[in-house]
Each structure stands twice: as structure tokens, then as C-alpha cells.
Amino acid sequence: MPYIPFTEEQKLRANNVNLVEFLRRQGEKLIPSGQDKRMASDHSITVRGNEWYDHESKEGGHAISFVQTYYGLTYQEAVKRLLDGEGIAYPQVEPSEPEKPKEFSLPPASPTMRWLYAYLLQQRFIDRDVLDVFTKRGMIYESCEKSRDGTKEYHNAVFVGSDEYGAARHAHKRGLYTQGNSFRRNVEGGDPRCSFHWFGNSGRLYVFEAPIDLLAFLTLYPEAWREHSYVALCGTSEQAMLWMLEKDPRIQRVVLCLDHDAAGIEATGRLTDLLREHGHTRVSVQRPEYKDWDEDLKALHGLPAQPAEQHPQLQAAELVCARIAVKCMDLKPDGAMQQVPHLFQCYRKCLKEKKLETAMDCMEEMAALSLLVTLRECRQLGTALTPTQGSQYLQSHILPHQNRMAIRNRTEEISAQLQTALAKSGAPGVRGEAEKREIASAWLELALSCAKVSVKNDADELKAMEKQKQALGMEMG
């Protein structure tokens, strides 16, 4: 798009657009999450007013940066979209005084737990013995809260998390009604490190997204369950998991049992990396057969269960890397130092002209040539690998939680990697084993980055198609 000299007032207005209303008008479904709203299509992102935060990538900001990041637009394009909204005026966020943090307190308890037991036993199929253990300890109870006008009562299951001294510091509420959308919310003012958990003495910690999933898992695998430790993150933040590891040094093995959907797969990858950074190497993954452990329980009782979801990037990676392997058959590594820079310039030009299909062809050919150079260096070092084996390596190293950057934002990163690979390959003198390994590593890194770009593009197209299907299904319904 042509350069538009936006005024400072226009930039301020664009950055002050209410993201909650903006996303709703884009057809995005938003889920309450405390004072924030969480995107149903990407559970790691929360918005409040004109602010956003990605809990996985640990980045955030205001309206312009959100539209740039989430929709892959330039600064100019993002401002224009926020200003005119394609003919719709988006509401602005009114400036307000920062809110004081609310003091944490548990919701008032109902005199009985009749609704709680009926819901968890009959609707969720939780084992009674498992539930009894938690209710007798006050870790699960039924709340009874009145509406603001005092005319209605709301009953919720409350899952209590305590600190190391036994004092309640966190609570997660879940509605006990079976009609309409399920109500789920953390009680304000709680300490997220102390979410719903159980300490055992086996040295093994099982990690879940929600308390219901934790209970469903214990119902499915009840044998000696009290010996192990469990934690429900009440989302995908790592704070409660790290707190458990800090408080009990005996824990040596962590089993990630998050949802079998795109958000759960990304969170599992991110938490695995985080655990290894903290020195925890004994990390494994146990996924439910269906979308989550609660759905597995439903299926066990003969009810329709929501199926597991594969991550679009994992689907795309298989296809993209297979194409790269095929391209390797028709190419030679000898001309890579001349061909790859030319392909990169072609890629940048096509990207600017919005010729995405041609741009992705350039990326995949760059990946193939870079991979061939890597294989050549490996062969000279005494390790002979086929292009298929090389492409399988690329596929195994494309991890969705590490490939979230917008395609446009990867250009400079790839440019720097290309310059590094060319510099190492073009250095004069006889190369020893160490230099050859450095050359192979530089070209392999470039091949992987190029493959990631094409994978991200294909995955974004898959997600767009899925949204269209869902929209069409809603219209037909």
C-alpha cells in the first residue's frame, strides 16, 4: 500500500481502539478470563481495553502492535485498518485511573453440595471416591452467590489452591449449570502460583490445564493416585508448575497432560522448553485420546466426545518438508551461493507485491538448496544422509510454539542467517573439520528458517479455511 503520513492524533486514536470490540467485529469468539478476555482461537492471548498480552511468547502491547502481530500487517496497514475499520468506526478506550488490586477472598459456600455432586458425578463422571478426598479437605466446594440485584442465585464448583502453610490463596470457579455456555473464571486477587494442586511423595508431577481435567485423569487412572503430585494451571501459565517444583525438590519427573488441541500443543512445547531451562530434563507428554481428559471420560461412557485437534503447523510441516525433499532431487548444491541470494531477493519482491504463492516457492527452493549444502558438508565429514532424511530433520525441528512470528517479520532474520552462511562458505583457506561443521550448521539453520516460513503460511491458510467452514456451518445451522 502507498505510504500514508498519519498524524500523531491518528496514530494515538488507532492505538486506543478497544480490542475487545475490534475482535468481536472480526468474528472472533472471546472467553472471560478474570478481568480480561481470552481469544478462543488462541488461548494464550488475552485482551483488555486497548491492551493485549501473549502469555506464551511473553510479549504484548496496544492495538497497533496487536494487529501487526496477529494479522501479519505492516505498521501502515495496521493503523489504516484500525482507523477506518473497513468503513466501521471502532470504539475508543476511555482513559481511567489504574485499578487497585482486589483482595482475595473465597466465594461464600452453599449450605449443601448437592448441585456440585450431581454435576461432577452425573454430568462429568468424576469418581466419587476421588471427589470425596478433595471435598473433605475443603479443596473443592459448592458456592452460592447472589446476583447484584439480589434476585438470582448462582452455584459454582470452587477449586481452592493453598500456599505451603495451608492458607487459601487461589480459587477457580466453574458453573454447575448444564445449559448454555459453561462459566469458568479465576477469583480475582488470587496468587496464580497456588492454583488447584495436590502434593504426593512419588517424585512425579502431572500438569493439567483445568481442575476438571485433573479430576477426570484421576478417574481414568485411579491406581495409587495419592502418591503422585498434580497441578491444574487454570490456563497455560507456568507459574503454578514452577512453584510446585520449588516447594518440593523431590519432584524429578514432570508429565505434561495438557489438552490435545492447537493451544495445548503449543503450551506443551513452551513448557517443555521452560522446564529444561530450569534444569528439569525428565519431561514427558501424555495426551488424551480426545480433546481433553474430560472428553475421554465422556467417550468411555458412550457419549459424543469432542475429537482431538492436530496443530495446523504440524500438518503443514509434513507437506512442506516433503516438497522440499522432492525439490532436492532436481537441484545441485554447487550453485547455491549464487542462487540462494537471488531467490531471497525474489522472495522479498513477491512478498511486497502480495504474491504469496510465488514467495513460498522461493522459500522452499532456498530451503532445498541450503539443505543440499548441509548434506554435502556432512558427507565430507563422513556422514552420508539422503535429502529425505534431511527433510525429516527439518520437520522434526519445526515446533509451533517457536514459529509464531508473522511471516513479514522473519525477513531480516533470514537475511542475517544468509549473510552468515555465505560468509562462512566464502572464507579463504583450507577448511578443517571445525570449519566444515560451522558451515553445515549455518546452512542448516537457514534451511530450517526458510521451511518455517512456508509452514507458517500453509498453517495460516489451513486456519483460515477452518474458520470459513465454521462460519458456513453457523449460517447453515
N, C-alpha and C positions, 0 to 999 in steps of 0.2 A: 504494500500500500504506500502511496506517496507520503512524504514527511508532513506532519501537521504540527504547526507550532502552538501547542496547547499553552494556555496561560496558567499561571500559578493557581489561580482560583479554580480553573477547570480541573487541574491535577488534584487539588485538595478535595473538590467535590467528588471526583471519581474514587479517590481513596477512602471517602467517607460513606460509600454506598453500603447499605445494610445487606450483608452477605446472606443472611437467613432468607430474606425475601428474594434476593437475586437467585439463589439456588432453587427455591420453590418454583420460580417462574421458568427455570431451566428444566423443570420436570423431575428434579432430584427429591428423593424422599429423605426426610430428616428425622432423627430419633432423639428424644430428650436424653441429655446426659448431664445431670446436675443443672447448673445454670447455663450450660452450653447446649448446642445441638450437634449431633454426630451424623455424618453422612452415611446413609445406608449402603451406598455403593463402595465406600472406602471407610471402614470403621476407625481407621487411625486418625482421621481428620475431624476436628471439632471447630465449630464457628460460634462466635458470639458478637452480635452487632457487626462492626466492620472488621473484626479481627478473626484470624484463623490460626490453627496450630496443628502440625502433623506430629503425632506422638511417636511415630516410628522413625522418621528422618530427623526429628528434633529441630524442625525449622517452622517458622511461621511469619506472620506479618499482618498487613492490612489488605484491603480489597484488590488493589492493583497487582501486588505480588501473588495473591491467590489466583487471579485469573491468568496471569502469566504462567504460573507453575502448573495449575490443574488443567488448563485448556491449551497449553503449549503456544501461547501467543507472545508476540513482541510487546515491549512497553507501549508503543504507539497503538497497537491493535487492542491491547487490554484497556487502555484509557478510553478509546473510542467506544468499545463495547459497553463499558460501564457508564459512559456519559449519555449515550442515546438509547442504549438497551434495545437496539433494533426497533426504535420508534416508541419504546416504553420507558417512562420515567421511573427510575428506581428510587425508592425512599432512602433518605439520608439518616444516618445515626445522629441522634441528638447528643451533644456533649453533656456529660454528667460527672458528678463527683465520684471518685473511686469508692466502691462499696467496702465497708469494714467486714473482715472475715466473720462469719457466723460461728457462734459457739456450738460445739457438737452436743447433741442430746439424743437419746434413743426415742423413737416414736412411742406413744402410750400403748400399753398392752391391752389386748382384749381379755375379758374375764375367762374366756374359754379358747381352745384351739380347734374348735370343731371345723371351721372353714379350712384352716391350714391342713389338717389331717385329711379331710375329704379331697382337697385339691391335690396334695402331693402323693397320696396313696392311690386315689382312683383315677385322676387325670394324668399324673406324671409317672405312676407305677413305681414310686420310690419304696424300697423295702422298709417295712415298719420298724424292724429292729434297728436299722441304721438311723432312721429318723428319730427314734426314741432316745438314742445316745445323745444326739445333739440338742433335742428339746429339754431333756432332763438337766443338761448343763447350762441352759439358758442361751445357747448359741443360735438357736432358731426359735422364734415365737411368732404369734399372730398379733398384729397391731390393729387397733381400731381408732381411726382418725375421722374427725368431722370436717365437712366442707366449710368454707369461710362463712357462709351464711347460716351454718348450723343445721341445715335441713337434710343432709345426707351423711351416711357413714361409709367409710372406705376401709376394707380389710385387706391387709397385705402380709405376705410372709416376710419376716425380717431376719436377715442373716448377719449375725453380730461377729465382729472381729475385735479381739482384745490385744493389749500390749503384753509385754513379758511379765507384768505384775498382775495380770488378770482384769485390768480395768478396760471397759468397753471404749474403743477409740474409732470404730468404723462400723457402718451398717449399710447393707444393701437391701432395698425394698423391691418386692415383686408382687404384682397384683394377683389376687386369688380368684378373679372372675374369668370365666371361660368364654365370654362373648366379647367380640371386638378386639382391638389391639391390646397386646399384653403390656402392662405398666411395669417398667423397670427403672430404678433410679437409686443412686447413692445418696445417703442422707448428707446434707450439707455440713461442712465443718469437720468431717471425718479425716483421719490420717490414712491416706491410701496405702501406707506401708503395712497397716494392720488389718487388711481385709480378711474375709472369712477364711479360716485355716485350721489345721489340726497338726499337732506335733506328735510323731511317733519316735521310735528309737532304732529303726532298722537302718538309718543312714540313706534312705531313699525318699526323694521328694517328687510328688506328682503335681503338675501345674495345669490349671484349667482357666478358661475364660470366665465362667459364671458358676455361682454356687449350685444351681440346678444340675449343671454338667457334672460337678464333683459328686453330688449325691447319686446321680444316675450311674456313674462309673462304679461307685461303691456297691450299688445294687447289682451291677453286672459282674463285678469281681469282688465278692464279699469275703473271700478266704483271708483270714488273719489281717483284715484291713487296718485294724487299730495300731498295728506295729509300724506302719509307714506314716510319712508326713504328706500333707496335702495343702494346696492353697488355691483359692479362686481369685484371679486378678481383678474381677469385676470390670473387665475390659481387656486390654492387651499391654498395659503399662507394666514395667518390670519391677516396680518399687517393692511390692509385697514379696515377690520371689527372692529378691536380693536381701530383704530384711530377714526372711526365714533362714537363709544361708548364713547370715551374720550372727543370728541368735543361736543357731545350732551347728557348730563346727563339725559335728559328727556326720552331717549330710555330705555324702561323697558322690552320689549319683542323682541326676535330675532327669525326669521323664516328662517331656512336653506333650500335653494331651489336648492341644487347642483344637478349635473347630476345623472341619475338613472343608474349608471354602477358601476363596482367594485371600480374604483378610487374615484368616487363621494361618494359612501357609506363609504369608509374608511375615506375620508376627513370630511364627516358629523359627524362621530363618534369622530374623533380627535378634531374638532372644538367645538363640544358639551362639551367634557371634558374640553377644554381650557376655554370656557365661564364660566363654573361652577367654575373653579379655580379662575376666576376673579370676582366671586360673582354674575354672571348673571344666575339665576335659571329658569327664564321663557323662556325656549328654546323649540321650536317645529320644526318639519321637514315637509316640503311639497315637495313631489317628483312628477315629471312629469309622465304621463302615459307611454310615450315612453322614449327614451334615454335622451332627454333634452327638454326644453320648445320649442325650435325651431322645433324639430321633432313633438311635439304636434300640432304646427301650421300647419305643412305640412299635417299631418293626417286629421286635421279639413278641409283642402281644397282638400281632396280626393287624395293626393299624397302618394306614398310609404314612410313610415317612419321607421327609424331605431328603432328596438324594445328595450325596457329596458333590462338591463342585471342584473341578480342576482349575488351576490358575491359568488364565489366558496366556501368560508368558511361557509357562511350561509347555502348553500346547503349541505355541508358535515356535519355541526353540527347537522342537523336534523337526518341524518342517523347514525352518530356515537353515539349520545346520546340515540337513540332508541336501538342500540345494547347494550349499557351499561345497560339500563333498563332490557333487556332480560337476560343479564349475572347475574344481581342481583337476579333473580328468582332461580338460581342454586347454589348460594353461601351463606355462613353464615359469619357474622361479627366476630364471636368468634376467629377464627384463623388468623385474618387479620394481627396482629402484627408479626406473623411468615411468613405468605405467601407473604405479600407485599414486604419486603426486598428481598426475593428470586426472585420474579417476576422482581424487579428492576435490580438485577444482570443479570438475563436472558435477559432483555431488552438491557442493555449495551453491552452484548456479541453479541447479534444478530445485533445490530446497527453497531458494529465494523466489523462484518462479512458481512455487507450489506444484511442481511436477514430482510428486512423492514416489510414484511407481518407478520412474527412471532413477531418482535419487537412491532408492533402496537397491536397485540393480547395481549401482556404482558401489554401494557399501558392501554388498555381498561379494562382488568381484574383488574389492580391496581385501576383504577377509580371506578369500581363497588364495590370492597371491601372497599375502602375509603368512598364511598358514604353510604354503609351499616353501617359502624361505625358511621358516622354522623347521620343517621336516628335513630340508636339505642340510641345515646345520646339525641337526640331531644325527642324521645319517653319518656325517663326517666325524661325529663324536662317538660313533659306534652303536647308535640306537636307531634301528630302521623301523619307521612307523608308516602306515598307509594313510592316505587322505581321509578315509573313513574313520580310522582311529583318532586322527587329529580333530575331525569334526565332532566326534563323540566327546572328546575332551572339552571342546568349546561348549557343547550342550550341557555338560555336567557342571560347568562353572558359570552358567547364566542363572543367577538366583534373583527371583523377583524383588526381594527386599533391597537388593543392591542395584536395581535397574529401574529406578523411579523417576530419574531426571528427564525432563522434557527433551525431545529429540533436538530441538534447536539449541539447547544449552550444552549439548555434548560436542559441538563443532570445535571449540577451542581446545578442549581436552584431547580430541583425536588429532588435531593439528600438532599439538605438543608431542604426542606419542610418535607421530610420523617423523617429526624432525629428529627425535631421539634415535629411532630405528635407522634412519638414513645416515645420521652422523656416525653411529657405531659401525655400520656396514661399510662406510666410505673411508674410515680411518686407514691411513697408510701403514705399511709394515706387515710382517708375518704375524699371524694371529695364533696365539696359543689356545689351550683348552678353555681357560677362564674367559678370554675374549669371545670365543665362539659361543660359550654359554650365555654371555651377556647379549650377543646378537640374537640368538634364538629366543631369549626371554623378551627382548624388546619387540620383535616381530610377532611373537605370540600374544603379547599384551595388546598390540594394535589389532590383531585379528579378532581377539575377544571383544574389544570395544566396538569394532565395526559390526560384528554379529549382533551385539546387544542393541544397536540402533535399529536394525531390521526387525529384531524380535519385538522391541517396544512398539514399533509401528504396526506390525501384524497383530499384536495383542490389543492395541488400541482399536483397531478395526474390528476385531472379534467382539470387544466390549460394546462398541457402537452398534453392531448388528444385534447383539443380545438385548440392548436397550430398545431397539426398534421392534424386536419381537415382543418384548414385554408390553410396550406401548400399544402395539397392534392387538395383543391379547386382551388388554384392558378395554380397548374400543369394541372388540367383538363381544366381550362379556357385557 
